[in-house]
Amino acid sequence: MKKVMFVCKKNSCRSQMAEGFARRLGQGKISVTSSGLEASHVNQVAVRVMDEIGIDITSQTSKPLSDFKPQDYDIVISLCGCGVNLPEHWVMREVFEDWQLDDPDGQAIEVFRRVRDEVKERVAKLVESVN
């Protein structure tokens, strides 16, 4: 089973949604964690828009990337263009992608829904690509 790390600036919106989708779509195929360059909190609007489509992320927490070791992960996905700020060992994993999705934090709920749908599409493709 491949181990996936989704990382973002604050681990509050995009990476939390990605973790929720990956747990659902990648069940039995991948193991997933999310973190941030700094920890904050899980955005309640992100929780709400995920709940709208039947995915509960209320038990997820915001965690700093520094709590984890890069060698424990096969796939690292940056969701915010923060790949340039990641320590080199994180970028040198088997697969590294930088998705550069818009940050919905502080935006209207419609932006959260659009970003959620973009995250779902990308996570689905990622799960399909994993052998």
N, CA, C and O atoms as CSV, one atom per row, in Angstrom:
chain,resi,resn,atom,element,x,y,z
A,1,MET,N,N,0.837,-1.174,0.000
A,1,MET,CA,C,0.000,0.000,0.000
A,1,MET,C,C,0.887,1.245,0.000
A,1,MET,O,O,1.796,1.373,0.821
A,2,LYS,N,N,0.612,2.158,-0.930
A,2,LYS,CA,C,1.378,3.402,-1.021
A,2,LYS,C,C,0.943,4.367,0.074
A,2,LYS,O,O,-0.233,4.444,0.427
A,3,LYS,N,N,1.925,5.105,0.605
A,3,LYS,CA,C,1.641,6.114,1.632
A,3,LYS,C,C,1.707,7.492,0.990
A,3,LYS,O,O,2.695,7.849,0.349
A,4,VAL,N,N,0.630,8.262,1.177
A,4,VAL,CA,C,0.484,9.567,0.547
A,4,VAL,C,C,0.441,10.663,1.613
A,4,VAL,O,O,-0.246,10.535,2.627
A,5,MET,N,N,1.186,11.741,1.364
A,5,MET,CA,C,1.150,12.937,2.213
A,5,MET,C,C,0.628,14.097,1.372
A,5,MET,O,O,1.223,14.452,0.354
A,6,PHE,N,N,-0.489,14.687,1.803
A,6,PHE,CA,C,-0.986,15.919,1.209
A,6,PHE,C,C,-0.511,17.054,2.089
A,6,PHE,O,O,-0.714,17.028,3.303
A,7,VAL,N,N,0.117,18.047,1.491
A,7,VAL,CA,C,0.667,19.156,2.287
A,7,VAL,C,C,0.234,20.495,1.704
A,7,VAL,O,O,0.137,20.663,0.488
A,8,CYS,N,N,-0.023,21.432,2.594
A,8,CYS,CA,C,-0.464,22.762,2.223
A,8,CYS,C,C,0.148,23.751,3.213
A,8,CYS,O,O,0.906,23.354,4.098
A,9,LYS,N,N,-0.172,25.014,3.072
A,9,LYS,CA,C,0.415,26.007,3.975
A,9,LYS,C,C,-0.011,25.785,5.420
A,9,LYS,O,O,0.835,25.665,6.306
A,10,LYS,N,N,-1.332,25.730,5.663
A,10,LYS,CA,C,-1.819,25.666,7.044
A,10,LYS,C,C,-2.581,24.386,7.364
A,10,LYS,O,O,-3.026,24.214,8.499
A,11,ASN,N,N,-2.744,23.479,6.398
A,11,ASN,CA,C,-3.452,22.219,6.642
A,11,ASN,C,C,-4.849,22.489,7.217
A,11,ASN,O,O,-5.264,21.874,8.199
A,12,SER,N,N,-5.562,23.430,6.574
A,12,SER,CA,C,-6.888,23.780,7.089
A,12,SER,C,C,-8.023,23.545,6.098
A,12,SER,O,O,-9.147,23.267,6.516
A,13,CYS,N,N,-7.757,23.650,4.792
A,13,CYS,CA,C,-8.827,23.525,3.791
A,13,CYS,C,C,-8.502,22.455,2.738
A,13,CYS,O,O,-9.002,21.332,2.801
A,14,ARG,N,N,-7.655,22.830,1.770
A,14,ARG,CA,C,-7.394,21.962,0.614
A,14,ARG,C,C,-6.821,20.608,1.001
A,14,ARG,O,O,-7.312,19.575,0.545
A,15,SER,N,N,-5.792,20.602,1.833
A,15,SER,CA,C,-5.168,19.323,2.207
A,15,SER,C,C,-6.107,18.481,3.061
A,15,SER,O,O,-6.057,17.252,3.009
A,16,GLN,N,N,-6.962,19.129,3.847
A,16,GLN,CA,C,-7.945,18.386,4.635
A,16,GLN,C,C,-8.990,17.739,3.725
A,16,GLN,O,O,-9.382,16.593,3.946
A,17,MET,N,N,-9.440,18.470,2.706
A,17,MET,CA,C,-10.391,17.904,1.750
A,17,MET,C,C,-9.742,16.741,0.999
A,17,MET,O,O,-10.368,15.700,0.799
A,18,ALA,N,N,-8.494,16.921,0.588
A,18,ALA,CA,C,-7.784,15.861,-0.131
A,18,ALA,C,C,-7.663,14.610,0.736
A,18,ALA,O,O,-7.851,13.495,0.252
A,19,GLU,N,N,-7.351,14.796,2.012
A,19,GLU,CA,C,-7.258,13.648,2.915
A,19,GLU,C,C,-8.604,12.927,3.006
A,19,GLU,O,O,-8.658,11.698,2.962
A,20,GLY,N,N,-9.682,13.689,3.133
A,20,GLY,CA,C,-11.017,13.091,3.208
A,20,GLY,C,C,-11.368,12.298,1.964
A,20,GLY,O,O,-11.868,11.177,2.053
A,21,PHE,N,N,-11.101,12.891,0.788
A,21,PHE,CA,C,-11.377,12.178,-0.469
A,21,PHE,C,C,-10.507,10.943,-0.610
A,21,PHE,O,O,-10.985,9.889,-1.028
A,22,ALA,N,N,-9.236,11.066,-0.265
A,22,ALA,CA,C,-8.307,9.939,-0.422
A,22,ALA,C,C,-8.692,8.778,0.495
A,22,ALA,O,O,-8.573,7.614,0.113
A,23,ARG,N,N,-9.146,9.094,1.687
A,23,ARG,CA,C,-9.598,8.024,2.594
A,23,ARG,C,C,-10.770,7.265,1.982
A,23,ARG,O,O,-10.842,6.040,2.082
A,24,ARG,N,N,-11.686,7.993,1.348
A,24,ARG,CA,C,-12.867,7.369,0.749
A,24,ARG,C,C,-12.523,6.670,-0.570
A,24,ARG,O,O,-12.842,5.495,-0.754
A,25,LEU,N,N,-11.877,7.386,-1.477
A,25,LEU,CA,C,-11.628,6.871,-2.831
A,25,LEU,C,C,-10.470,5.877,-2.882
A,25,LEU,O,O,-10.431,5.007,-3.752
A,26,GLY,N,N,-9.534,6.008,-1.956
A,26,GLY,CA,C,-8.336,5.168,-1.999
A,26,GLY,C,C,-8.337,4.048,-0.981
A,26,GLY,O,O,-7.307,3.414,-0.751
A,27,GLN,N,N,-9.475,3.800,-0.373
A,27,GLN,CA,C,-9.574,2.802,0.682
A,27,GLN,C,C,-9.023,1.458,0.211
A,27,GLN,O,O,-9.450,0.925,-0.812
A,28,GLY,N,N,-8.074,0.922,0.967
A,28,GLY,CA,C,-7.469,-0.349,0.617
A,28,GLY,C,C,-6.341,-0.249,-0.394
A,28,GLY,O,O,-5.644,-1.231,-0.649
A,29,LYS,N,N,-6.158,0.938,-0.973
A,29,LYS,CA,C,-5.137,1.122,-2.006
A,29,LYS,C,C,-4.000,2.039,-1.542
A,29,LYS,O,O,-2.835,1.830,-1.880
A,30,ILE,N,N,-4.369,3.055,-0.760
A,30,ILE,CA,C,-3.376,3.998,-0.252
A,30,ILE,C,C,-3.642,4.281,1.223
A,30,ILE,O,O,-4.762,4.128,1.713
A,31,SER,N,N,-2.597,4.691,1.908
A,31,SER,CA,C,-2.679,5.188,3.277
A,31,SER,C,C,-2.413,6.682,3.180
A,31,SER,O,O,-1.501,7.094,2.463
A,32,VAL,N,N,-3.186,7.503,3.881
A,32,VAL,CA,C,-3.109,8.941,3.652
A,32,VAL,C,C,-2.975,9.739,4.949
A,32,VAL,O,O,-3.541,9.394,5.986
A,33,THR,N,N,-2.199,10.822,4.842
A,33,THR,CA,C,-2.014,11.793,5.914
A,33,THR,C,C,-2.007,13.169,5.266
A,33,THR,O,O,-1.675,13.304,4.089
A,34,SER,N,N,-2.372,14.187,6.030
A,34,SER,CA,C,-2.199,15.556,5.529
A,34,SER,C,C,-1.486,16.369,6.603
A,34,SER,O,O,-1.535,16.049,7.790
A,35,SER,N,N,-0.825,17.425,6.153
A,35,SER,CA,C,-0.103,18.298,7.081
A,35,SER,C,C,0.061,19.667,6.434
A,35,SER,O,O,-0.303,19.884,5.279
A,36,GLY,N,N,0.623,20.582,7.219
A,36,GLY,CA,C,0.860,21.928,6.713
A,36,GLY,C,C,2.272,22.381,7.018
A,36,GLY,O,O,2.935,21.830,7.897
A,37,LEU,N,N,2.730,23.384,6.292
A,37,LEU,CA,C,4.025,23.971,6.618
A,37,LEU,C,C,3.959,24.501,8.044
A,37,LEU,O,O,4.967,24.556,8.749
A,38,GLU,N,N,2.754,24.890,8.457
A,38,GLU,CA,C,2.481,25.209,9.852
A,38,GLU,C,C,1.096,24.635,10.149
A,38,GLU,O,O,0.252,24.565,9.257
A,39,ALA,N,N,0.862,24.231,11.375
A,39,ALA,CA,C,-0.450,23.712,11.753
A,39,ALA,C,C,-1.362,24.873,12.129
A,39,ALA,O,O,-0.895,25.914,12.591
A,40,SER,N,N,-2.656,24.690,11.931
A,40,SER,CA,C,-3.627,25.710,12.338
A,40,SER,C,C,-4.862,25.002,12.890
A,40,SER,O,O,-4.839,24.491,14.009
A,41,HIS,N,N,-5.930,24.973,12.114
A,41,HIS,CA,C,-7.168,24.308,12.501
A,41,HIS,C,C,-7.874,23.858,11.227
A,41,HIS,O,O,-7.578,24.365,10.145
A,42,VAL,N,N,-8.786,22.928,11.342
A,42,VAL,CA,C,-9.563,22.506,10.177
A,42,VAL,C,C,-10.685,23.532,9.989
A,42,VAL,O,O,-11.496,23.763,10.886
A,43,ASN,N,N,-10.708,24.128,8.819
A,43,ASN,CA,C,-11.676,25.168,8.497
A,43,ASN,C,C,-13.092,24.581,8.513
A,43,ASN,O,O,-13.355,23.562,7.875
A,44,GLN,N,N,-13.984,25.223,9.237
A,44,GLN,CA,C,-15.349,24.704,9.388
A,44,GLN,C,C,-16.159,24.755,8.095
A,44,GLN,O,O,-17.079,23.958,7.913
A,45,VAL,N,N,-15.828,25.680,7.199
A,45,VAL,CA,C,-16.519,25.702,5.902
A,45,VAL,C,C,-16.066,24.504,5.064
A,45,VAL,O,O,-16.865,23.927,4.326
A,46,ALA,N,N,-14.797,24.130,5.173
A,46,ALA,CA,C,-14.314,22.922,4.485
A,46,ALA,C,C,-15.048,21.698,5.025
A,46,ALA,O,O,-15.448,20.824,4.255
A,47,VAL,N,N,-15.225,21.631,6.331
A,47,VAL,CA,C,-15.973,20.527,6.945
A,47,VAL,C,C,-17.386,20.494,6.374
A,47,VAL,O,O,-17.899,19.432,6.022
A,48,ARG,N,N,-18.006,21.662,6.287
A,48,ARG,CA,C,-19.394,21.751,5.801
A,48,ARG,C,C,-19.541,21.302,4.350
A,48,ARG,O,O,-20.448,20.535,4.028
A,49,VAL,N,N,-18.643,21.782,3.459
A,49,VAL,CA,C,-18.803,21.418,2.041
A,49,VAL,C,C,-18.475,19.943,1.796
A,49,VAL,O,O,-19.000,19.341,0.859
A,50,MET,N,N,-17.623,19.365,2.621
A,50,MET,CA,C,-17.360,17.924,2.512
A,50,MET,C,C,-18.573,17.136,3.010
A,50,MET,O,O,-18.941,16.118,2.424
A,51,ASP,N,N,-19.187,17.611,4.088
A,51,ASP,CA,C,-20.378,16.965,4.637
A,51,ASP,C,C,-21.524,16.988,3.619
A,51,ASP,O,O,-22.330,16.059,3.565
A,52,GLU,N,N,-21.589,18.051,2.817
A,52,GLU,CA,C,-22.638,18.159,1.795
A,52,GLU,C,C,-22.618,16.977,0.826
A,52,GLU,O,O,-23.651,16.608,0.268
A,53,ILE,N,N,-21.434,16.384,0.628
A,53,ILE,CA,C,-21.328,15.255,-0.303
A,53,ILE,C,C,-21.068,13.937,0.435
A,53,ILE,O,O,-20.638,12.949,-0.161
A,54,GLY,N,N,-21.335,13.946,1.726
A,54,GLY,CA,C,-21.302,12.698,2.485
A,54,GLY,C,C,-19.937,12.255,2.985
A,54,GLY,O,O,-19.745,11.078,3.293
A,55,ILE,N,N,-18.979,13.183,3.071
A,55,ILE,CA,C,-17.663,12.832,3.611
A,55,ILE,C,C,-17.439,13.626,4.896
A,55,ILE,O,O,-17.432,14.857,4.890
A,56,ASP,N,N,-17.259,12.903,5.985
A,56,ASP,CA,C,-17.096,13.503,7.303
A,56,ASP,C,C,-15.607,13.657,7.615
A,56,ASP,O,O,-14.880,12.671,7.735
A,57,ILE,N,N,-15.165,14.913,7.745
A,57,ILE,CA,C,-13.759,15.156,8.093
A,57,ILE,C,C,-13.640,15.777,9.487
A,57,ILE,O,O,-12.603,16.347,9.825
A,58,THR,N,N,-14.689,15.670,10.287
A,58,THR,CA,C,-14.673,16.306,11.615
A,58,THR,C,C,-13.619,15.719,12.543
A,58,THR,O,O,-13.182,16.398,13.473
A,59,SER,N,N,-13.200,14.483,12.318
A,59,SER,CA,C,-12.194,13.883,13.206
A,59,SER,C,C,-10.761,14.190,12.770
A,59,SER,O,O,-9.816,13.846,13.480
A,60,GLN,N,N,-10.588,14.833,11.615
A,60,GLN,CA,C,-9.253,15.183,11.139
A,60,GLN,C,C,-8.733,16.394,11.900
A,60,GLN,O,O,-9.509,17.248,12.330
A,61,THR,N,N,-7.418,16.461,12.063
A,61,THR,CA,C,-6.796,17.582,12.760
A,61,THR,C,C,-5.692,18.182,11.888
A,61,THR,O,O,-5.165,17.530,10.987
A,62,SER,N,N,-5.363,19.418,12.174
A,62,SER,CA,C,-4.284,20.101,11.462
A,62,SER,C,C,-2.959,19.754,12.134
A,62,SER,O,O,-2.809,19.892,13.347
A,63,LYS,N,N,-1.990,19.296,11.316
A,63,LYS,CA,C,-0.704,18.838,11.841
A,63,LYS,C,C,0.449,19.489,11.082
A,63,LYS,O,O,0.340,19.703,9.875
A,64,PRO,N,N,1.557,19.811,11.765
A,64,PRO,CA,C,2.707,20.375,11.067
A,64,PRO,C,C,3.506,19.286,10.344
A,64,PRO,O,O,3.657,18.174,10.850
A,65,LEU,N,N,4.008,19.617,9.170
A,65,LEU,CA,C,4.828,18.687,8.388
A,65,LEU,C,C,6.028,18.202,9.193
A,65,LEU,O,O,6.488,17.074,9.016
A,66,SER,N,N,6.531,19.058,10.078
A,66,SER,CA,C,7.716,18.707,10.871
A,66,SER,C,C,7.485,17.509,11.798
A,66,SER,O,O,8.442,16.943,12.327
A,67,ASP,N,N,6.219,17.118,11.996
A,67,ASP,CA,C,5.903,15.933,12.811
A,67,ASP,C,C,6.153,14.624,12.072
A,67,ASP,O,O,6.085,13.552,12.672
A,68,PHE,N,N,6.441,14.702,10.772
A,68,PHE,CA,C,6.544,13.503,9.941
A,68,PHE,C,C,7.927,13.374,9.300
A,68,PHE,O,O,8.679,14.346,9.214
A,69,LYS,N,N,8.249,12.150,8.849
A,69,LYS,CA,C,9.519,11.877,8.179
A,69,LYS,C,C,9.261,11.597,6.702
A,69,LYS,O,O,8.411,10.767,6.377
A,70,PRO,N,N,9.980,12.274,5.795
A,70,PRO,CA,C,9.724,12.087,4.362
A,70,PRO,C,C,9.909,10.640,3.902
A,70,PRO,O,O,9.190,10.181,3.015
A,71,GLN,N,N,10.862,9.918,4.492
A,71,GLN,CA,C,11.119,8.542,4.050
A,71,GLN,C,C,9.949,7.599,4.342
A,71,GLN,O,O,9.929,6.469,3.852
A,72,ASP,N,N,8.974,8.054,5.137
A,72,ASP,CA,C,7.793,7.232,5.429
A,72,ASP,C,C,6.728,7.329,4.353
A,72,ASP,O,O,5.708,6.644,4.435
A,73,TYR,N,N,6.943,8.176,3.333
A,73,TYR,CA,C,5.924,8.419,2.303
A,73,TYR,C,C,6.459,8.140,0.905
A,73,TYR,O,O,7.618,8.416,0.597
A,74,ASP,N,N,5.586,7.584,0.066
A,74,ASP,CA,C,5.923,7.304,-1.338
A,74,ASP,C,C,5.526,8.466,-2.243
A,74,ASP,O,O,6.220,8.784,-3.209
A,75,ILE,N,N,4.399,9.090,-1.913
A,75,ILE,CA,C,3.804,10.126,-2.755
A,75,ILE,C,C,3.582,11.372,-1.908
A,75,ILE,O,O,2.999,11.300,-0.826
A,76,VAL,N,N,4.049,12.517,-2.406
A,76,VAL,CA,C,3.845,13.796,-1.726
A,76,VAL,C,C,3.145,14.729,-2.704
A,76,VAL,O,O,3.609,14.953,-3.822
A,77,ILE,N,N,2.010,15.270,-2.251
A,77,ILE,CA,C,1.240,16.191,-3.075
A,77,ILE,C,C,1.126,17.522,-2.343
A,77,ILE,O,O,0.608,17.589,-1.228
A,78,SER,N,N,1.616,18.578,-2.984
A,78,SER,CA,C,1.415,19.934,-2.487
A,78,SER,C,C,0.159,20.467,-3.169
A,78,SER,O,O,-0.003,20.312,-4.380
A,79,LEU,N,N,-0.720,21.088,-2.408
A,79,LEU,CA,C,-1.967,21.585,-2.987
A,79,LEU,C,C,-1.976,23.086,-3.217
A,79,LEU,O,O,-2.937,23.621,-3.768
A,80,CYS,N,N,-0.917,23.772,-2.802
A,80,CYS,CA,C,-0.988,25.233,-2.802
A,80,CYS,C,C,0.193,25.907,-3.495
A,80,CYS,O,O,0.359,27.122,-3.392
A,81,GLY,N,N,0.991,25.149,-4.181
A,81,GLY,CA,C,2.182,25.756,-4.764
A,81,GLY,C,C,3.292,25.925,-3.747
A,81,GLY,O,O,4.271,26.626,-4.003
A,82,CYS,N,N,3.146,25.281,-2.581
A,82,CYS,CA,C,4.158,25.428,-1.532
A,82,CYS,C,C,5.332,24.475,-1.728
A,82,CYS,O,O,6.232,24.418,-0.890
A,83,GLY,N,N,5.329,23.731,-2.825
A,83,GLY,CA,C,6.421,22.800,-3.083
A,83,GLY,C,C,7.785,23.452,-3.037
A,83,GLY,O,O,8.762,22.833,-2.618
A,84,VAL,N,N,7.854,24.711,-3.469
A,84,VAL,CA,C,9.133,25.423,-3.449
A,84,VAL,C,C,9.620,25.664,-2.023
A,84,VAL,O,O,10.810,25.889,-1.799
A,85,ASN,N,N,8.706,25.619,-1.067
A,85,ASN,CA,C,9.066,25.851,0.326
A,85,ASN,C,C,9.291,24.565,1.114
A,85,ASN,O,O,9.636,24.617,2.294
A,86,LEU,N,N,9.101,23.424,0.482
A,86,LEU,CA,C,9.271,22.153,1.178
A,86,LEU,C,C,10.744,21.784,1.269
A,86,LEU,O,O,11.509,22.047,0.341
A,87,PRO,N,N,11.147,21.178,2.378
A,87,PRO,CA,C,12.511,20.661,2.444
A,87,PRO,C,C,12.740,19.664,1.300
A,87,PRO,O,O,11.832,18.921,0.924
A,88,GLU,N,N,13.944,19.655,0.759
A,88,GLU,CA,C,14.268,18.853,-0.431
A,88,GLU,C,C,13.875,17.382,-0.292
A,88,GLU,O,O,13.432,16.769,-1.264
A,89,HIS,N,N,14.031,16.813,0.900
A,89,HIS,CA,C,13.731,15.389,1.084
A,89,HIS,C,C,12.266,15.067,0.807
A,89,HIS,O,O,11.941,13.938,0.437
A,90,TRP,N,N,11.380,16.046,0.982
A,90,TRP,CA,C,9.962,15.823,0.703
A,90,TRP,C,C,9.692,15.827,-0.798
A,90,TRP,O,O,8.831,15.088,-1.278
A,91,VAL,N,N,10.414,16.645,-1.529
A,91,VAL,CA,C,10.208,16.761,-2.977
A,91,VAL,C,C,10.817,15.568,-3.725
A,91,VAL,O,O,10.431,15.285,-4.859
A,92,MET,N,N,11.761,14.874,-3.096
A,92,MET,CA,C,12.489,13.785,-3.753
A,92,MET,C,C,11.848,12.403,-3.531
A,92,MET,O,O,12.542,11.390,-3.625
A,93,ARG,N,N,10.571,12.343,-3.246
A,93,ARG,CA,C,9.890,11.066,-3.050
A,93,ARG,C,C,9.612,10.416,-4.406
A,93,ARG,O,O,9.868,11.016,-5.450
A,94,GLU,N,N,9.095,9.205,-4.385
A,94,GLU,CA,C,8.792,8.452,-5.613
A,94,GLU,C,C,7.925,9.288,-6.567
A,94,GLU,O,O,8.184,9.335,-7.770
A,95,VAL,N,N,6.907,9.938,-6.024
A,95,VAL,CA,C,6.043,10.838,-6.797
A,95,VAL,C,C,5.913,12.137,-6.014
A,95,VAL,O,O,5.614,12.122,-4.819
A,96,PHE,N,N,6.137,13.263,-6.692
A,96,PHE,CA,C,5.876,14.576,-6.110
A,96,PHE,C,C,5.097,15.385,-7.134
A,96,PHE,O,O,5.503,15.493,-8.291
A,97,GLU,N,N,3.979,15.952,-6.704
A,97,GLU,CA,C,3.188,16.825,-7.582
A,97,GLU,C,C,2.814,18.081,-6.809
A,97,GLU,O,O,2.603,18.040,-5.597
A,98,ASP,N,N,2.735,19.194,-7.523
A,98,ASP,CA,C,2.334,20.466,-6.941
A,98,ASP,C,C,1.087,20.928,-7.695
A,98,ASP,O,O,1.188,21.416,-8.821
A,99,TRP,N,N,-0.079,20.777,-7.084
A,99,TRP,CA,C,-1.347,21.016,-7.774
A,99,TRP,C,C,-1.723,22.490,-7.864
A,99,TRP,O,O,-2.486,22.858,-8.757
A,100,GLN,N,N,-1.230,23.334,-6.995
A,100,GLN,CA,C,-1.460,24.781,-7.040
A,100,GLN,C,C,-2.935,25.156,-7.171
A,100,GLN,O,O,-3.327,25.867,-8.097
A,101,LEU,N,N,-3.735,24.675,-6.244
A,101,LEU,CA,C,-5.165,24.992,-6.231
A,101,LEU,C,C,-5.417,26.290,-5.455
A,101,LEU,O,O,-4.672,26.632,-4.536
A,102,ASP,N,N,-6.475,27.004,-5.839
A,102,ASP,CA,C,-6.834,28.246,-5.147
A,102,ASP,C,C,-7.112,27.984,-3.670
A,102,ASP,O,O,-7.640,26.935,-3.301
A,103,ASP,N,N,-6.752,28.944,-2.842
A,103,ASP,CA,C,-7.029,28.852,-1.410
A,103,ASP,C,C,-8.437,29.401,-1.152
A,103,ASP,O,O,-8.684,30.588,-1.369
A,104,PRO,N,N,-9.362,28.550,-0.690
A,104,PRO,CA,C,-10.725,29.031,-0.456
A,104,PRO,C,C,-10.888,29.775,0.874
A,104,PRO,O,O,-11.926,30.396,1.102
A,105,ASP,N,N,-9.894,29.724,1.743
A,105,ASP,CA,C,-10.003,30.322,3.072
A,105,ASP,C,C,-10.411,31.785,2.970
A,105,ASP,O,O,-9.766,32.573,2.279
A,106,GLY,N,N,-11.490,32.140,3.667
A,106,GLY,CA,C,-11.970,33.516,3.657
A,106,GLY,C,C,-12.822,33.871,2.453
A,106,GLY,O,O,-13.290,35.004,2.339
A,107,GLN,N,N,-13.029,32.919,1.550
A,107,GLN,CA,C,-13.812,33.154,0.336
A,107,GLN,C,C,-15.264,32.702,0.538
A,107,GLN,O,O,-15.607,32.131,1.573
A,108,ALA,N,N,-16.097,32.962,-0.449
A,108,ALA,CA,C,-17.502,32.546,-0.411
A,108,ALA,C,C,-17.582,31.012,-0.474
A,108,ALA,O,O,-16.659,30.353,-0.952
A,109,ILE,N,N,-18.692,30.462,0.012
A,109,ILE,CA,C,-18.858,29.008,0.044
A,109,ILE,C,C,-18.778,28.407,-1.359
A,109,ILE,O,O,-18.370,27.255,-1.513
A,110,GLU,N,N,-19.160,29.167,-2.376
A,110,GLU,CA,C,-19.084,28.671,-3.754
A,110,GLU,C,C,-17.639,28.357,-4.140
A,110,GLU,O,O,-17.382,27.409,-4.882
A,111,VAL,N,N,-16.693,29.158,-3.633
A,111,VAL,CA,C,-15.272,28.914,-3.913
A,111,VAL,C,C,-14.847,27.607,-3.234
A,111,VAL,O,O,-14.124,26.807,-3.828
A,112,PHE,N,N,-15.290,27.392,-2.003
A,112,PHE,CA,C,-14.995,26.139,-1.308
A,112,PHE,C,C,-15.522,24.948,-2.121
A,112,PHE,O,O,-14.833,23.939,-2.270
A,113,ARG,N,N,-16.746,25.074,-2.642
A,113,ARG,CA,C,-17.332,23.966,-3.417
A,113,ARG,C,C,-16.545,23.707,-4.697
A,113,ARG,O,O,-16.309,22.555,-5.060
A,114,ARG,N,N,-16.138,24.776,-5.382
A,114,ARG,CA,C,-15.357,24.613,-6.618
A,114,ARG,C,C,-14.019,23.937,-6.320
A,114,ARG,O,O,-13.624,23.000,-7.014
A,115,VAL,N,N,-13.324,24.416,-5.285
A,115,VAL,CA,C,-12.037,23.830,-4.922
A,115,VAL,C,C,-12.232,22.376,-4.480
A,115,VAL,O,O,-11.434,21.509,-4.835
A,116,ARG,N,N,-13.293,22.110,-3.706
A,116,ARG,CA,C,-13.604,20.732,-3.287
A,116,ARG,C,C,-13.734,19.819,-4.502
A,116,ARG,O,O,-13.182,18.719,-4.522
A,117,ASP,N,N,-14.464,20.279,-5.509
A,117,ASP,CA,C,-14.676,19.451,-6.697
A,117,ASP,C,C,-13.377,19.247,-7.477
A,117,ASP,O,O,-13.149,18.173,-8.033
A,118,GLU,N,N,-12.527,20.275,-7.520
A,118,GLU,CA,C,-11.224,20.140,-8.176
A,118,GLU,C,C,-10.351,19.139,-7.417
A,118,GLU,O,O,-9.671,18.314,-8.027
A,119,VAL,N,N,-10.374,19.217,-6.088
A,119,VAL,CA,C,-9.598,18.291,-5.261
A,119,VAL,C,C,-10.079,16.864,-5.500
A,119,VAL,O,O,-9.265,15.953,-5.656
A,120,LYS,N,N,-11.388,16.665,-5.529
A,120,LYS,CA,C,-11.942,15.319,-5.748
A,120,LYS,C,C,-11.453,14.738,-7.070
A,120,LYS,O,O,-11.017,13.589,-7.125
A,121,GLU,N,N,-11.527,15.535,-8.135
A,121,GLU,CA,C,-11.107,15.080,-9.453
A,121,GLU,C,C,-9.627,14.672,-9.458
A,121,GLU,O,O,-9.266,13.637,-10.018
A,122,ARG,N,N,-8.792,15.475,-8.842
A,122,ARG,CA,C,-7.352,15.174,-8.817
A,122,ARG,C,C,-7.029,13.972,-7.939
A,122,ARG,O,O,-6.178,13.156,-8.291
A,123,VAL,N,N,-7.707,13.860,-6.793
A,123,VAL,CA,C,-7.482,12.713,-5.918
A,123,VAL,C,C,-7.924,11.433,-6.622
A,123,VAL,O,O,-7.243,10.411,-6.528
A,124,ALA,N,N,-9.050,11.475,-7.324
A,124,ALA,CA,C,-9.532,10.305,-8.056
A,124,ALA,C,C,-8.496,9.853,-9.093
A,124,ALA,O,O,-8.230,8.658,-9.229
A,125,LYS,N,N,-7.912,10.812,-9.823
A,125,LYS,CA,C,-6.871,10.476,-10.812
A,125,LYS,C,C,-5.630,9.896,-10.135
A,125,LYS,O,O,-5.023,8.948,-10.634
A,126,LEU,N,N,-5.266,10.475,-8.998
A,126,LEU,CA,C,-4.110,9.982,-8.257
A,126,LEU,C,C,-4.334,8.533,-7.822
A,126,LEU,O,O,-3.464,7.681,-8.003
A,127,VAL,N,N,-5.494,8.266,-7.254
A,127,VAL,CA,C,-5.800,6.901,-6.776
A,127,VAL,C,C,-5.776,5.921,-7.947
A,127,VAL,O,O,-5.263,4.810,-7.816
A,128,GLU,N,N,-6.334,6.332,-9.103
A,128,GLU,CA,C,-6.308,5.466,-10.298
A,128,GLU,C,C,-4.894,5.150,-10.741
A,128,GLU,O,O,-4.624,4.054,-11.233
A,129,SER,N,N,-3.982,6.108,-10.570
A,129,SER,CA,C,-2.609,5.943,-11.066
A,129,SER,C,C,-1.761,5.047,-10.173
A,129,SER,O,O,-0.704,4.581,-10.597
A,130,VAL,N,N,-2.207,4.797,-8.939
A,130,VAL,CA,C,-1.422,4.021,-7.994
A,130,VAL,C,C,-1.585,2.528,-8.261
A,130,VAL,O,O,-2.701,2.018,-8.359
A,131,ASN,N,N,-0.462,1.843,-8.377
A,131,ASN,CA,C,-0.505,0.389,-8.629
A,131,ASN,C,C,-0.468,-0.362,-7.319
A,131,ASN,O,O,-0.495,-1.593,-7.312
